Amino acid sequence: MSEFWTRHLETLSQLERELASVFQGIEERAFINQARVLQAFQDHRIGEHHLQGSYGYGHDDLGREALEAVFAQALGGEAALVRPHLASGTHAIASALFGCLRPGQELLFVTGHPYDTLEEVVGVRGEGNPGSLMDWGVKYREVDIRDFASPAEAPWEEWLRPETTVVQIQRSRGYNWRSSIPIAQIAEIVKAVKACRPDMIVFVDNCYGEFVEEREPCHVGADLIAGSLIKNPGGGLVPCGGYVCGREDLIEKVACRVFAPGMGRELGATLGFNRLAFQGFFLAPHVVSQSLKGAVLTAHALAKAGIQVSPAADEPRTDIIQALRFEERDKLVAFCRAIQQACPIDAYVTPEPAASPGYGDEVIMAAGTFAEGSTIELSADGPLRPPYVGYLQGGLAYAHNKLALASLLNHFGG
């Protein structure tokens, strides 16, 4: 091993000893999640024949149907749509919203301002927002549940208007210096919303959150969740795709939006997708635990180096994202470049800030990943705007996160 990597080994070993109890908790939760996923595979009698794909229209794809049944059971829903045709987490979320909302109805976002790529989906950014929910006649409002001591104290009678149809929760922090929404708080929001309006659809953007806690939003009453397969639930093996999971009637509406009315979930060729999707989902609890341990170690090390971190190393987590506040543009750029240098793919590339589809600011991204945009693989990014926060996520192997941290310490740790 080169001197570059070994220089900080003793420091990292000491940090690991200090984090032993935190790591143990992560591993215990991974065990619980792994058991639930294994049970779903066994209950649905997954066999080698399910690993095959389909072509053409994709009718009668037994593997696809079994995969969606496994996802639904493990994530706590009645049904799921798990497809390579969903290009991203944003596409899955947009499909869910367009499937559930109609002109004249309203979407209420209750966790503050949405993630950047959703701004154009709902219609709050962009010239005329062609094709957005607002362009289609769907109303949009946002409030922030974090302004109240508990969801029970929020003015739900005022917030939930007659036209309000979907209440959306963004589990992850997005590009904001704020806390993410844990499952316990999601449960309180669902309870408060349903007490006021039992007919309300509660939808959770579950990106970055799968298998971080012992339960998923559908386990605590959410009607619908959505996410990306090149994040947590793909386990680093799935090359593309997204999922939506929840109530069966809502899943059918979403499928009709993604494909065509009258066809819904009955078509969509999977080609070679099924085997990787099954295998990646089976590995996901373990891979997520590796990512979490890497985030915790990084938070602990960089906090000691004087960088503001959120969450702190010993704080409870509900997603894999580690936020690092740099206050200076050049430090954010240097952070992403250090991560890029520690990646297996394109380590020789120097990231530069640039405009990116769906984002309102220039963004710098470090992503030397096997699948473009795969944020369950070690990656980092951040918008070029004050307070210049970098967002670190992913890591297929904890050892890789340690090696990347050695690269960061060369820049920030002395």
Residue, then its C-alpha position, 0 to 999 in steps of 0.5 A: m500500500s502506498e504512503f499516500w494511503t497509509r499516512h492516516l491509517e493510525t488516525l482512522s483506526q483511532l476514529e473507528r475505536e471511538l465509533a464502535s457503538v455507532f457501527q454496532g447499531i448500523e450493523e444491527r439494523a442491517f441484520i434486521n433489514q437483511a432478514r426482511v428482504l430474505q423473507a420476501f425472497q423465500d415467501h415468493r419462492i424466487g427461483e432461477h426462472h425469475l431471473q430471466g427477462s422478457y422482450g417486445y411488449g413484455h407480457d407475462d414476465l414472471g420475473r418482473e411480477a415476482l420482483e415487484a412482489v418482493f419489493a412490495q413485501a420488503l418495503g411494506g406496500e401492497a404492490a410495487l412498480v419496479r422498472p428500468h423504464l423509470a430513468s431516475g428518482t425524479h422520474a419515479i416521483a413525477s410519475a407518482l404525482f402525475g398518476c395521483l393528481r388531476p387538474g384542479q387538485e392540489l399538492l401540499f409539500v410539507t417538508g419545506h422547499p423541494y429538492d432542486t430537480l423537483e422544482e420544474v416538476v411541480g412548476v415553481r422554476g423554469e420559464g412557463n414550466p412546460g409539462s409541469l404539474m402547475d402547467w397541467g392545472v395542479k395547484y401547489r403549496e409548501v409548508d414546513i413541518r419542522d417549524f413545529a415541535s411535533p406534527a400534531e401541533a401543525p394546523w392541519e385543518e388550515w393546511l388541508r384544503p378541499e382541493t388538497t389531494v396529496v401530501q408529500i414528504q421529502r425524507s432526505r434533506g436535499y440540497n439544504w442545511r437542514s435535518s432529514i425526516p426520520i421514520a418516527q416523524i413520518a409516522e406522526i405526520v401520517k397519523a395527523v393527516k389521516a386524523c384530519r382527512p382519512d382520504m388524503i394520499v400521503f406520498v414520501d420521496n424515499c430517495y437515499g432512505e431505503f434500509v437506513e432505519e428498521r422500517e420504511p414509510c409504508h410500514v407506518g402508513a404512507d400510501l405511496i413511496a418512490g425512489s431510484l434503483i441507482k441509489n440504496p435499493g439497487g445495491g450498486l448492481v442495478p444499472c438504471g431504473g426506479y420504483v414506486c411502492g404502496r397501495e395497489d390502486l395507486i400503483e396501477k394509476v402510476a403504471c398507467r401514467v408510465f406506460a398507457p391506460g388499460m395496459g398499466r403493469e401488464l407490459g414493459a420488457t425487462l431484457g437483462f434487468n431482472r437478475l441484477a435487480f433481484q441481486g442488487f435488492f438482496l445486497a442492498p441492506h449490506v451495501v447501505s450499511q457500508s455507506l453509512k459507516g463511511a459517512v459516520l467515519t467521515a463526519h467524525a474525522l472532518a468535524k475534528a478538522g473544524i468542518q461543520v457536519s450534519p448529521a454529527a457522527d453519533e446522531p441518528r440517521t434516516d438517509i445516507i447523505q452526509a452534509l459538510r458545510f465549507e462556507e467557501r466556494d473553493k473549499l467545496v470544489a476542492f472537496c469534490r475533487a478529492i473524492q473524484q481522485a479516490c474513485p475507481i472510475d475517472a480518478y484522473v478527471t478534474p470535476e468542474p462546476a457546470a450547469s446540469p439539467g434540472y438544477g437552478d445553480e451550477v453544480i459540481m459533482a464527483a462521481g467516478t462510478f460504474a453507473e452514471g449518477s449512481t449515488i449508492e456508489l461513493s460520490a459527492d456533489g453540491p450547488l455553487r451557492p452559499p453556504y457552499v455545502g457539499y453532500l457526500q453519499g454512497g460507498l459500496a465497500y466501507a474500505h473504499n470510504k476509508l481510502a477516500l477519507a484519507s484523500l480528504l484528510n490530505h486536503f482538510g485534516g493536516 
